[in-house]
Amino acid sequence: MRIGDAAAAAGTTPRALRFYEQRGLLPPPDRSASGQREYGSQTVVRVRVIRALLALGLTVDDLVSRSHRLDLLAEDPPRSCASDGDFGPDTFAPVVERRLAALDAEIARLTRLTRLREALARHTGTQAGPDLPGRAVPGQ
């Protein structure tokens, strides 16, 4: 199928498919006699896996570092990305651990900001910060 059809089937855009190819997440596709990209159903499945992992918070760089394992997740049913229960440095486990640590750090930062906002609201006599429920609106 051509790039537009493959992109639509995967729920993305032709531009995204070219980007994934450029970054090494997709192998170079076959070309038609006129030079147009031709994709198979396995590529569509792989793109869906890529999009799902990105939606979970992994980055393109995270996926590039483990692109050789993406096909394991594209199988039906998906196989473990760890080979024989190995969760070593070549698996997704370290990538996920790093991403979870980054998310934990971001949650901690946002928690500190929330406490600061609450303290500021108390200090200024408002119920909550700007654009938040409970804020006194002048003239009402």
DSSP file with accessible surface (Angstrom, degrees, kcal/mol):
  #  RESIDUE AA STRUCTURE BP1 BP2  ACC     N-H-->O    O-->H-N    N-H-->O    O-->H-N    TCO  KAPPA ALPHA  PHI   PSI    X-CA   Y-CA   Z-CA
    1    1 A M              0   0   83      0, 0.0    38,-3.5     0, 0.0     2,-0.0   0.000 360.0 360.0 360.0 152.4    0.0    0.0    0.0
    2    2 A R  B  >  -A   38   0A 134     36,-0.2     4,-2.6     1,-0.1     3,-0.3  -0.259 360.0 -97.5 -75.7 168.6    1.1    3.5   -0.6
    3    3 A I  H  > S+     0   0   32     34,-0.6     4,-2.8     1,-0.2     5,-0.2   0.859 121.2  51.0 -59.7 -41.0    2.3    5.9    2.1
    4    4 A G  H  > S+     0   0   34      2,-0.2     4,-2.3     1,-0.2    -1,-0.2   0.912 113.0  45.8 -64.0 -41.6   -1.1    7.7    2.6
    5    5 A D  H  > S+     0   0  103     -3,-0.3     4,-2.4     2,-0.2    -2,-0.2   0.909 114.3  48.1 -67.8 -41.9   -3.0    4.4    2.9
    6    6 A A  H  X S+     0   0    2     -4,-2.6     4,-1.8     2,-0.2    -2,-0.2   0.915 111.9  49.8 -64.8 -42.6   -0.4    2.9    5.3
    7    7 A A  H  X>S+     0   0    1     -4,-2.8     5,-2.9    -5,-0.2     4,-0.8   0.931 111.9  47.8 -62.4 -44.9   -0.5    6.1    7.4
    8    8 A A  H ><5S+     0   0   74     -4,-2.3     3,-0.9     1,-0.2    -2,-0.2   0.918 110.5  51.7 -62.4 -42.2   -4.3    6.1    7.6
    9    9 A A  H 3<5S+     0   0   40     -4,-2.4    -1,-0.2     1,-0.3    -2,-0.2   0.828 113.7  44.8 -64.2 -30.8   -4.3    2.4    8.5
   10   10 A A  H 3<5S-     0   0    7     -4,-1.8    -1,-0.3    -5,-0.2    -2,-0.2   0.498 115.7-114.6 -91.0  -6.4   -1.9    3.1   11.3
   11   11 A G  T <<5S+     0   0   45     -3,-0.9    -3,-0.2    -4,-0.8     2,-0.2   0.836  82.4  88.5  78.2  33.7   -3.7    6.2   12.5
   12   12 A T  S   <S-     0   0   25     -5,-2.9    -1,-0.3    -6,-0.1    -2,-0.1  -0.617  75.5 -85.9-141.2-160.1   -0.9    8.7   11.7
   13   13 A T     >  -     0   0   75     -2,-0.2     4,-1.9    -3,-0.1     3,-0.2  -0.805  28.8-116.3-117.1 158.3    0.4   10.8    8.8
   14   14 A P  H  > S+     0   0   44      0, 0.0     4,-2.3     0, 0.0     5,-0.2   0.887 117.4  58.7 -57.8 -36.3    2.7   10.2    5.9
   15   15 A R  H  > S+     0   0  197      1,-0.2     4,-2.4     2,-0.2     5,-0.1   0.901 103.6  51.0 -60.2 -41.3    5.0   12.7    7.4
   16   16 A A  H  > S+     0   0   15     -3,-0.2     4,-3.1     2,-0.2     5,-0.2   0.915 107.9  52.4 -63.9 -41.2    5.3   10.6   10.5
   17   17 A L  H  X S+     0   0    2     -4,-1.9     4,-2.3     2,-0.2    -2,-0.2   0.924 110.5  47.3 -61.1 -43.4    6.1    7.5    8.5
   18   18 A R  H  X S+     0   0  104     -4,-2.3     4,-2.8     2,-0.2    -1,-0.2   0.909 112.5  50.5 -63.8 -39.2    8.9    9.3    6.7
   19   19 A F  H  X S+     0   0   78     -4,-2.4     4,-2.4     2,-0.2    -2,-0.2   0.936 110.2  48.6 -63.1 -47.4   10.1   10.6   10.1
   20   20 A Y  H  X>S+     0   0   14     -4,-3.1     5,-2.4     2,-0.2     6,-1.2   0.895 113.0  48.8 -60.8 -38.8   10.1    7.1   11.6
   21   21 A E  H ><5S+     0   0   36     -4,-2.3     3,-1.1    -5,-0.2    -2,-0.2   0.945 110.8  49.9 -64.6 -45.6   12.0    5.8    8.6
   22   22 A Q  H 3<5S+     0   0  158     -4,-2.8    -2,-0.2     1,-0.3    -1,-0.2   0.871 111.2  49.0 -61.5 -37.2   14.5    8.6    8.8
   23   23 A R  H 3<5S-     0   0   86     -4,-2.4    -1,-0.3    -5,-0.2    -2,-0.2   0.514 118.7-109.5 -83.1  -5.6   15.1    7.9   12.5
   24   24 A G  T <<5S+     0   0   40     -3,-1.1    -3,-0.2    -4,-0.5    -2,-0.1   0.594  87.8 116.5  91.4   9.2   15.5    4.1   11.9
   25   25 A L  S   <S+     0   0    0     -5,-2.4    -4,-0.2    -6,-0.2    -5,-0.1   0.739  79.8  39.5 -80.0 -24.0   12.3    3.0   13.5
   26   26 A L  S    S-     0   0    5     -6,-1.2    -2,-0.2    -9,-0.1    -1,-0.1  -0.974  89.3-119.2-121.6 141.6   11.1    1.6   10.2
   27   27 A P        -     0   0   77      0, 0.0    -5,-0.1     0, 0.0    -2,-0.0  -0.380  49.6 -82.2 -70.7 156.1   13.2   -0.2    7.6
   28   28 A P        -     0   0  107      0, 0.0     3,-0.1     0, 0.0     2,-0.0  -0.396  55.9-125.3 -58.2 130.5   13.4    1.5    4.2
   29   29 A P        -     0   0   19      0, 0.0    10,-0.1     0, 0.0     2,-0.0  -0.340  23.5 -95.6 -76.4 162.0   10.2    0.5    2.3
   30   30 A D  E     -B   38   0A 128      8,-0.9     8,-2.7     7,-0.1     2,-0.4  -0.330  42.0-132.9 -64.4 159.5   10.1   -1.1   -1.1
   31   31 A R  E     -B   37   0A 130      6,-0.2     6,-0.2    -3,-0.1     5,-0.1  -0.932   7.6-127.8-120.4 144.6    9.6    1.3   -3.9
   32   32 A S    >   -     0   0   29      4,-2.8     3,-2.2    -2,-0.4     6,-0.0  -0.246  41.6 -92.9 -76.2 174.3    7.2    1.0   -6.8
   33   33 A A  T 3  S+     0   0  118      1,-0.3    -1,-0.1     2,-0.1    -2,-0.0   0.836 130.9  51.7 -59.5 -28.9    8.5    1.4  -10.4
   34   34 A S  T 3  S-     0   0   91      2,-0.1    -1,-0.3     1,-0.0    -2,-0.0   0.405 124.0-105.3 -89.7   2.9    7.7    5.1  -10.2
   35   35 A G  S <  S+     0   0   35     -3,-2.2     2,-0.2     1,-0.3    -2,-0.1   0.482  71.2 143.4  92.5   2.9    9.7    5.4   -6.9
   36   36 A Q        -     0   0   81      1,-0.1    -4,-2.8    -5,-0.1    -1,-0.3  -0.514  57.3-103.3 -78.8 145.6    6.8    5.7   -4.5
   37   37 A R  E     - B   0  31A  58     -6,-0.2   -34,-0.6    -2,-0.2     2,-0.4  -0.428  33.3-159.7 -65.4 139.8    7.1    4.0   -1.1
   38   38 A E  E     -AB   2  30A  62     -8,-2.7    -8,-0.9   -36,-0.2     2,-0.3  -0.990   7.9-167.0-126.1 124.6    5.2    0.7   -0.7
   39   39 A Y        -     0   0    9    -38,-3.5     2,-0.2    -2,-0.4   -34,-0.0  -0.864   7.6-145.9-114.3 147.7    4.3   -0.6    2.7
   40   40 A G    >>  -     0   0   40     -2,-0.3     4,-1.4     1,-0.1     3,-0.6  -0.505  35.7 -98.6-101.0 175.0    3.1   -3.9    3.9
   41   41 A S  H 3> S+     0   0   83      1,-0.2     4,-2.2     2,-0.2     5,-0.2   0.826 120.1  62.0 -65.4 -30.4    0.7   -4.8    6.7
   42   42 A Q  H 3> S+     0   0  115      1,-0.2     4,-2.4     2,-0.2    -1,-0.2   0.869 101.4  52.8 -64.1 -34.3    3.6   -5.6    9.1
   43   43 A T  H <> S+     0   0   30     -3,-0.6     4,-2.7     2,-0.2    -1,-0.2   0.915 106.9  52.2 -66.6 -40.0    4.8   -2.0    8.8
   44   44 A V  H  X S+     0   0    7     -4,-1.4     4,-2.2     2,-0.2    -2,-0.2   0.935 110.7  47.8 -60.8 -44.3    1.3   -0.8    9.7
   45   45 A V  H  X S+     0   0   41     -4,-2.2     4,-2.1     1,-0.2    -2,-0.2   0.927 111.3  50.7 -62.5 -43.4    1.4   -3.0   12.8
   46   46 A R  H  X S+     0   0   22     -4,-2.4     4,-2.6     1,-0.2    -1,-0.2   0.911 108.8  51.6 -62.6 -40.8    4.9   -1.8   13.7
   47   47 A V  H  X S+     0   0    1     -4,-2.7     4,-2.9     1,-0.2    -1,-0.2   0.911 107.5  52.9 -64.0 -38.8    3.8    1.8   13.4
   48   48 A R  H  X S+     0   0  128     -4,-2.2     4,-2.3     2,-0.2    -1,-0.2   0.908 109.6  48.8 -61.9 -40.7    0.9    1.1   15.7
   49   49 A V  H  X S+     0   0   20     -4,-2.1     4,-2.5     2,-0.2     5,-0.2   0.939 111.4  49.9 -63.1 -45.7    3.3   -0.3   18.3
   50   50 A I  H  X S+     0   0    0     -4,-2.6     4,-2.5     1,-0.2    -2,-0.2   0.944 112.1  47.3 -57.9 -48.6    5.6    2.8   17.9
   51   51 A R  H  X S+     0   0  100     -4,-2.9     4,-2.4     1,-0.2    -1,-0.2   0.895 111.0  51.6 -63.1 -39.2    2.6    5.1   18.4
   52   52 A A  H  X S+     0   0   54     -4,-2.3     4,-1.3    -5,-0.2    -1,-0.2   0.924 111.1  47.5 -64.3 -42.2    1.4    3.1   21.4
   53   53 A L  H  <>S+     0   0   23     -4,-2.5     5,-1.9     2,-0.2     4,-0.3   0.891 112.0  49.8 -67.3 -38.4    4.9    3.3   23.1
   54   54 A L  H ><5S+     0   0   43     -4,-2.5     3,-1.5     1,-0.2    -1,-0.2   0.905 108.2  53.8 -64.7 -39.9    5.1    7.0   22.3
   55   55 A A  H 3<5S+     0   0   89     -4,-2.4    -1,-0.2     1,-0.3    -2,-0.2   0.790 102.3  59.3 -65.4 -26.1    1.7    7.5   23.9
   56   56 A L  T 3<5S-     0   0  137     -4,-1.3    -1,-0.3    -5,-0.1    -2,-0.2   0.522 128.8 -95.3 -79.5  -6.6    2.9    5.8   27.0
   57   57 A G  T < 5S+     0   0   33     -3,-1.5    -3,-0.2     1,-0.4    -2,-0.1   0.397  80.6 133.1 110.6  -4.2    5.6    8.4   27.4
   58   58 A L      < -     0   0   18     -5,-1.9    -1,-0.4     1,-0.1     2,-0.2  -0.463  50.1-128.3 -73.1 155.9    8.6    6.8   25.8
   59   59 A T     >  -     0   0   51     -2,-0.1     4,-2.2     1,-0.1     5,-0.2  -0.585  20.1-108.8-100.6 166.9   10.5    9.1   23.4
   60   60 A V  H  > S+     0   0   28      1,-0.2     4,-2.9     2,-0.2     5,-0.2   0.916 122.6  53.1 -59.2 -41.9   11.6    8.5   19.8
   61   61 A D  H  > S+     0   0   99      1,-0.2     4,-2.0     2,-0.2    -1,-0.2   0.893 105.8  53.8 -62.0 -38.5   15.2    8.2   21.1
   62   62 A D  H  > S+     0   0   12      1,-0.2     4,-0.5     2,-0.2    -1,-0.2   0.932 112.6  43.9 -57.7 -46.4   14.1    5.6   23.6
   63   63 A L  H >< S+     0   0    0     -4,-2.2     3,-1.1     1,-0.2    -2,-0.2   0.884 108.6  56.5 -69.7 -37.7   12.5    3.6   20.8
   64   64 A V  H >< S+     0   0   45     -4,-2.9     3,-1.3     1,-0.3     4,-0.3   0.914 102.4  56.9 -59.9 -39.2   15.5    4.1   18.4
   65   65 A S  H 3< S+     0   0   48     -4,-2.0    -1,-0.3     1,-0.3    -2,-0.2   0.701 120.9  28.6 -67.2 -16.7   17.8    2.6   21.1
   66   66 A R  T X< S+     0   0   27     -3,-1.1     3,-2.5    -4,-0.5     4,-0.4   0.061  78.9 125.6-128.7  25.0   15.6   -0.6   21.1
   67   67 A S  G X   +     0   0   29     -3,-1.3     3,-1.3     1,-0.3     4,-0.4   0.812  67.5  66.3 -59.4 -28.5   14.3   -0.6   17.5
   68   68 A H  G 3  S+     0   0  107     -4,-0.3    -1,-0.3     1,-0.3     3,-0.1   0.644 102.8  48.7 -68.4 -10.7   15.6   -4.1   17.0
   69   69 A R  G X> S+     0   0   21     -3,-2.5     3,-1.0    -6,-0.2     4,-0.8   0.470  83.3  91.3-105.1  -4.6   13.0   -5.3   19.6
   70   70 A L  H X> S+     0   0    0     -3,-1.3     4,-1.0    -4,-0.4     3,-0.7   0.850  78.9  61.7 -62.5 -34.2    9.9   -3.5   18.2
   71   71 A D  H 3> S+     0   0   80     -4,-0.4     4,-0.7     1,-0.2    -1,-0.3   0.800  94.5  63.2 -65.0 -25.7    8.9   -6.5   16.1
   72   72 A L  H X4 S+     0   0   26     -3,-1.0     7,-2.4     1,-0.2     3,-0.6   0.892 105.9  45.0 -63.2 -36.8    8.5   -8.6   19.2
   73   73 A L  H << S+     0   0   46     -4,-0.8    -1,-0.2    -3,-0.7    -2,-0.2   0.680 106.4  61.3 -78.9 -18.3    5.8   -6.3   20.4
   74   74 A A  H 3< S+     0   0    9     -4,-1.0    -1,-0.2    -3,-0.1    -2,-0.2   0.585  83.8 101.2 -84.1 -10.4    4.2   -6.3   16.9
   75   75 A E  S << S-     0   0   78     -4,-0.7    -3,-0.0    -3,-0.6     0, 0.0  -0.306  84.8 -97.1 -71.7 159.3    3.6  -10.1   17.0
   76   76 A D  S    S+     0   0  159      1,-0.3    -2,-0.1     2,-0.1    -1,-0.0  -0.939 120.2  21.3-121.1 107.1    0.1  -11.4   17.8
   77   77 A P  S    S-     0   0  101      0, 0.0    -1,-0.3     0, 0.0    -2,-0.1   0.605 112.9-116.0 -77.8 157.3    0.1  -12.0   20.7
   78   78 A P        -     0   0   84      0, 0.0    -5,-0.2     0, 0.0     2,-0.2  -0.294  26.7-139.1 -60.2 138.7    3.0   -9.8   21.6
   79   79 A R        -     0   0  140     -7,-2.4    -4,-0.1    -8,-0.1     2,-0.1  -0.579  31.7 -86.6 -90.0 164.0    6.1  -11.5   22.9
   80   80 A S        -     0   0   73     -2,-0.2     4,-0.1     1,-0.1    -1,-0.1  -0.394  26.2-137.3 -66.3 143.2    8.2  -10.2   25.8
   81   81 A C  S    S+     0   0   15     -2,-0.1     2,-0.4     2,-0.1    -1,-0.1   0.559  86.5  84.6 -78.0  -9.6   10.9   -7.8   24.8
   82   82 A A  S >  S-     0   0    7      9,-0.1     2,-0.6    10,-0.1     3,-0.6  -0.793  85.6-126.6 -91.8 136.1   13.2   -9.6   27.2
   83   83 A S  G >  S-     0   0   53     -2,-0.4     3,-1.9     3,-0.4     5,-0.1  -0.750  84.5 -19.7 -86.0 118.7   14.8  -12.7   25.7
   84   84 A D  G 3  S-     0   0  174     -2,-0.6    -1,-0.2     1,-0.3     3,-0.1   0.868 128.0 -51.5  53.9  41.9   14.2  -15.7   27.9
   85   85 A G  G <  S+     0   0   52     -3,-0.6     2,-0.5     1,-0.3    -1,-0.3   0.539  99.6 144.5  77.5   4.4   13.4  -13.6   30.9
   86   86 A D    <   -     0   0   80     -3,-1.9    -3,-0.4     1,-0.1    -1,-0.3  -0.653  28.4-177.1 -79.3 124.4   16.5  -11.5   30.6
   87   87 A F        +     0   0  138     -2,-0.5    -1,-0.1    -5,-0.1    -5,-0.1  -0.237  34.9 143.1-112.3  43.4   15.9   -7.9   31.6
   88   88 A G  S >  S-     0   0   14     -5,-0.1     3,-1.8     1,-0.1     5,-0.2   0.085  70.0 -76.5 -75.6-171.7   19.5   -6.8   30.7
   89   89 A P  T 3  S+     0   0  110      0, 0.0    -1,-0.1     0, 0.0     6,-0.1   0.677 125.7  60.3 -66.3 -15.8   20.7   -3.6   29.2
   90   90 A D  T 3  S+     0   0   78      4,-0.0     2,-0.1     3,-0.0    -2,-0.0   0.497  94.8  78.5 -90.6  -2.8   19.6   -4.6   25.7
   91   91 A T  S <  S-     0   0    2     -3,-1.8     4,-0.5     1,-0.1    -9,-0.1  -0.344  95.1-103.1 -95.2-179.2   15.9   -4.8   26.6
   92   92 A F  S  > S+     0   0   16      1,-0.2     4,-2.9     2,-0.1     5,-0.3   0.647 101.3  89.7 -76.6 -15.1   13.3   -2.2   27.2
   93   93 A A  H  > S+     0   0   22      1,-0.2     4,-2.8    -5,-0.2     5,-0.2   0.918  88.1  43.9 -54.5 -49.2   13.6   -2.6   31.0
   94   94 A P  H  > S+     0   0   24      0, 0.0     4,-2.4     0, 0.0    -1,-0.2   0.892 114.3  51.7 -65.0 -33.8   16.4    0.1   31.4
   95   95 A V  H  > S+     0   0    0     -4,-0.5     4,-2.4     2,-0.2    -2,-0.2   0.941 112.4  44.8 -65.3 -46.5   14.6    2.5   29.1
   96   96 A V  H  X S+     0   0   59     -4,-2.9     4,-3.0     2,-0.2     5,-0.2   0.918 111.7  53.1 -65.5 -41.2   11.3    2.1   31.0
   97   97 A E  H  X S+     0   0  132     -4,-2.8     4,-2.3    -5,-0.3    -1,-0.2   0.921 110.7  47.0 -60.4 -43.3   13.1    2.5   34.3
   98   98 A R  H  X S+     0   0  133     -4,-2.4     4,-2.2     2,-0.2    -1,-0.2   0.913 113.1  48.8 -63.9 -42.0   14.8    5.7   33.2
   99   99 A R  H  X S+     0   0   62     -4,-2.4     4,-2.4     2,-0.2    -2,-0.2   0.912 111.2  49.6 -66.0 -41.8   11.5    7.1   31.9
  100  100 A L  H  X S+     0   0   91     -4,-3.0     4,-2.7     2,-0.2    -1,-0.2   0.903 110.0  51.4 -63.8 -38.8    9.7    6.2   35.1
  101  101 A A  H  X S+     0   0   58     -4,-2.3     4,-2.3    -5,-0.2    -2,-0.2   0.913 110.0  49.5 -63.7 -40.4   12.4    7.9   37.1
  102  102 A A  H  X S+     0   0   46     -4,-2.2     4,-2.2     2,-0.2    -2,-0.2   0.904 111.6  48.7 -65.3 -40.3   12.0   11.0   34.9
  103  103 A L  H  X S+     0   0   80     -4,-2.4     4,-2.7     2,-0.2    -2,-0.2   0.913 110.0  51.7 -65.9 -40.7    8.2   10.9   35.5
  104  104 A D  H  X S+     0   0  105     -4,-2.7     4,-2.4     1,-0.2    -2,-0.2   0.913 109.9  49.7 -61.0 -40.9    8.8   10.5   39.2
  105  105 A A  H  X S+     0   0   60     -4,-2.3     4,-2.3     2,-0.2    -1,-0.2   0.902 110.9  49.3 -64.8 -39.4   11.0   13.6   39.2
  106  106 A E  H  X S+     0   0   79     -4,-2.2     4,-2.7     2,-0.2    -2,-0.2   0.904 109.7  51.3 -67.5 -40.0    8.5   15.6   37.3
  107  107 A I  H  X S+     0   0  100     -4,-2.7     4,-2.5     2,-0.2    -2,-0.2   0.927 110.2  49.8 -61.7 -42.9    5.7   14.6   39.7
  108  108 A A  H  X S+     0   0   40     -4,-2.4     4,-2.3     2,-0.2    -2,-0.2   0.919 111.1  49.4 -62.3 -41.8    7.9   15.7   42.6
  109  109 A R  H  X S+     0   0  100     -4,-2.3     4,-2.2     1,-0.2    -2,-0.2   0.934 112.4  47.0 -63.1 -45.1    8.6   19.0   40.9
  110  110 A L  H  X S+     0   0   79     -4,-2.7     4,-2.4     1,-0.2    -1,-0.2   0.867 109.5  54.3 -66.8 -34.3    4.9   19.6   40.2
  111  111 A T  H  X S+     0   0   53     -4,-2.5     4,-2.3     2,-0.2    -1,-0.2   0.922 108.4  49.2 -64.0 -42.9    4.1   18.6   43.8
  112  112 A R  H  X S+     0   0  146     -4,-2.3     4,-2.3     1,-0.2    -2,-0.2   0.917 111.3  49.7 -62.1 -41.7    6.5   21.3   45.0
  113  113 A L  H  X S+     0   0   81     -4,-2.2     4,-2.8     2,-0.2    -2,-0.2   0.893 108.9  52.3 -64.7 -38.4    4.9   23.9   42.7
  114  114 A T  H  X S+     0   0   55     -4,-2.4     4,-2.6     2,-0.2    -1,-0.2   0.928 110.1  48.1 -63.5 -44.0    1.5   23.0   44.0
  115  115 A R  H  X S+     0   0  162     -4,-2.3     4,-2.5     2,-0.2    -2,-0.2   0.907 112.1  49.7 -62.8 -40.6    2.6   23.5   47.6
  116  116 A L  H  X S+     0   0  111     -4,-2.3     4,-2.7     2,-0.2    -2,-0.2   0.929 110.7  49.6 -63.9 -43.1    4.2   26.8   46.6
  117  117 A R  H  X S+     0   0   91     -4,-2.8     4,-2.6     1,-0.2    -2,-0.2   0.920 111.3  49.4 -61.9 -43.3    1.0   27.9   44.9
  118  118 A E  H  X S+     0   0   85     -4,-2.6     4,-2.4     2,-0.2    -1,-0.2   0.914 111.5  48.6 -63.4 -41.8   -1.1   26.9   47.9
  119  119 A A  H  X S+     0   0   39     -4,-2.5     4,-2.5     2,-0.2    -2,-0.2   0.915 112.2  49.0 -64.4 -40.9    1.3   28.9   50.2
  120  120 A L  H  X S+     0   0  104     -4,-2.7     4,-2.2     2,-0.2     6,-0.2   0.911 109.6  51.8 -65.0 -40.2    1.1   31.9   48.0
  121  121 A A  H  X>S+     0   0    6     -4,-2.6     5,-1.8     1,-0.2     4,-0.7   0.915 111.1  47.7 -63.1 -42.2   -2.7   31.7   47.9
  122  122 A R  H ><5S+     0   0  173     -4,-2.4     3,-0.6     1,-0.2    -2,-0.2   0.919 111.6  50.8 -62.6 -43.0   -2.8   31.6   51.7
  123  123 A H  H 3<5S+     0   0  160     -4,-2.5    -2,-0.2     1,-0.2    -1,-0.2   0.863 114.7  42.1 -64.8 -36.2   -0.4   34.5   51.9
  124  124 A T  H 3<5S-     0   0   85     -4,-2.2    -1,-0.2    -5,-0.2    -2,-0.2   0.467 113.2-115.5 -91.9  -4.2   -2.5   36.6   49.5
  125  125 A G  T <<5S+     0   0   63     -4,-0.7     2,-0.2    -3,-0.6    -3,-0.2   0.622  70.8 130.5  82.9  13.0   -5.8   35.6   51.0
  126  126 A T      < -     0   0   36     -5,-1.8    -1,-0.3    -6,-0.2     9,-0.1  -0.606  61.1-131.4 -94.6 162.0   -7.2   33.8   48.0
  127  127 A Q  S    S-     0   0  159      7,-0.5     2,-0.3    -2,-0.2     8,-0.2   0.803  83.6  -9.3 -79.6 -33.8   -8.7   30.4   48.1
  128  128 A A  S    S-     0   0   15      6,-0.2    -1,-0.2     4,-0.1     8,-0.2  -0.939  82.9 -79.5-154.4 174.6   -6.7   29.0   45.1
  129  129 A G    >   -     0   0    5     -2,-0.3     3,-1.4     1,-0.2     6,-0.1  -0.078  69.6 -55.6 -75.6 178.7   -4.4   30.1   42.4
  130  130 A P  T 3  S+     0   0   87      0, 0.0    -1,-0.2     0, 0.0     0, 0.0  -0.227 122.3   9.4 -57.2 141.9   -5.3   31.8   39.1
  131  131 A D  T 3  S+     0   0  163      1,-0.2    -2,-0.1    -3,-0.1     3,-0.0   0.705 102.3 120.4  63.2  21.1   -7.8   30.0   36.9
  132  132 A L  S X  S-     0   0   58     -3,-1.4     3,-1.5    -4,-0.1    -1,-0.2  -0.894  73.9 -93.4-115.7 149.0   -8.6   27.5   39.6
  133  133 A P  T 3  S+     0   0  120      0, 0.0     3,-0.1     0, 0.0    -4,-0.1  -0.251 109.4  33.7 -55.6 141.9  -11.9   26.7   41.3
  134  134 A G  T 3  S+     0   0   52      1,-0.3    -7,-0.5    -6,-0.1     2,-0.3   0.341  80.5 137.3  95.1  -7.3  -12.5   28.8   44.5
  135  135 A R    <   -     0   0  112     -3,-1.5    -1,-0.3    -8,-0.2     2,-0.3  -0.571  60.4-115.3 -75.8 133.9  -10.6   31.8   43.3
  136  136 A A        -     0   0   68     -2,-0.3    -1,-0.1    -8,-0.2    -8,-0.0  -0.498  26.4-150.1 -68.4 128.6  -12.4   35.1   44.2
  137  137 A V    >   -     0   0   78     -2,-0.3     3,-1.5     3,-0.1    -1,-0.0  -0.915  21.4-117.5-103.9 120.3  -13.4   36.9   41.0
  138  138 A P  T 3  S+     0   0  119      0, 0.0    -1,-0.0     0, 0.0     0, 0.0  -0.248  96.0  21.1 -57.5 138.2  -13.5   40.7   41.4
  139  139 A G  T 3         0   0   90      1,-0.2     0, 0.0     0, 0.0     0, 0.0   0.543 360.0 360.0  84.9   6.0  -17.0   42.2   40.9
  140  140 A Q    <         0   0  198     -3,-1.5    -1,-0.2     0, 0.0    -3,-0.1  -0.912 360.0 360.0-123.0 360.0  -18.9   39.0   41.6
